[in-house]
Amino acid sequence: MNEPSDLPPIRLVRQYDTHRLIPCKYNPDFASVLVRIADSDEHLRDLFDLDHATNERLWAENGLLPGIGSHELVFGVPNYRIINAAFTHAHPLGSRFNGPDRGAWYAAFALKTAQAEVAFHKSTEYAEIGRFDDSITYDDYLADFSGNFHDIRNAPDFNCALAPDSYVASQVLARRLLDAGSLGITYPSVRRAGGTCIACFRPSLVINVRKDRRYRFTWEGHPLPKIVCMSTKS
């Protein structure tokens, strides 16, 4: 891949056991809420048909989502649905290094960094409604990476992509990186000093995904949640 001069440097990243925290309700083994509201087996089938008709991951896996093609997704590997969902269920406003039409796999090199990132974003949501009163359980998914990623950890020319309150510059950079064929980007965590994060743009490079411990985040009236480990390492 040719590297345009206006893009960050490329460096080999070999990082194992990165951390991505996902609400346990998205665990493929987690009982669907549809089971609890269905009146009968027939009603349940109808609800699942409706759910599938609006499921962007299923759209993408069938080549119906414009932001990512089915040829880019992964199949037949452990937790492939979890991997594909990260790329097909983008936030409506996008995230730091992706727009609303295509997601990315975000992970942190250290668990504390992943926890800080999740705590910040959920606390921001609660601040908007003026209420810090909730409890959410997250599964920690580990993944390994080995590849040549763009890297802005020591690239001050790209500090605008690390703005704490805006994704405008970072999404512009992400679009340029995607257009250049980038595999993804490593960057310093904006929410935990000294932490490192990765945004992988290619599903096939999210390797050896497996579920580790489970954590409960509890907000009790203030922005900093209590974090408790709910399970031993599997």
Helices and strands as residue ranges (DSSP letters): E 10-23, G 24-26, H 33-37, H 41-53, H 56-61, G 70-72, H 80-88, E 105-108, H 111-129, E 133-151, G 156-162, H 168-179, E 184-188, E 196-200, G 203-205, E 207-220, E 226-229
